[in-house]
């Protein structure tokens, strides 16, 4: 499995989509997407752009240019800002988890914008991210 295949599959799973659902949204057959995720085929650049948009990530992340472990600008700001709630700051600092979930810049901003009645943990923010993605997908 190539890095792109692994990242595409990881982003799809993190978005809570089946292969069939993603394939329908990007206009390819499920069998083609299955071959892409196993590294046997590739997507056109236009289809890859659409997949990135549907999955809430970037083409750079999917093809490996974002570099695993590198923090995006919003993510870096969350780590550096002591006014950010502790759970969100811990989540932003965990670049391996953020990469596995393919957290997009707009998702960091959405999580940061939430006014919560009480502090929540890093795991709580992961759950909120998944909930936001589920709401967006409907």
C-alpha positions, 0 to 999 in steps of 0.5 A: 500500500502506498502512502497516498493509498493509506492516507486516502483510506485513513481519511475516508475512515476518519470521515465515517464513509464507506468505500461505496459512499466515497466512490459515489461522491467522487464519481468512481466505481467502488471497485476502482476506489478499492484498488486505489486504497490497496495501491493498485490504481490511482485517481486523476488529479481532479478526482483526488481534489474532489476526494480531498474536499469530500474528506475535509483534507487537502490534496497535499496531505493525501499525496504526502506533501503535508508530511506526517507530523508537520503541523498546519498553521491553525494547528500550530496556533492552537498548540502555542496559544495558552488561552486554548482549552487544554483538551483542544491544545492536547489534541492539536499537539498530538500530530500523529492522531491529527494526521491519522484523522486528517484534521483539516484547517477548517475543522480546527477552526470549527473546534476552536469556535465551540463554546462549551459549558465545561472543559473537555478532554482531548478524547472529547474533542475527537468525539466532537470532530467526528460529530461535526463530520457526521453532521456535515455529511448529512 
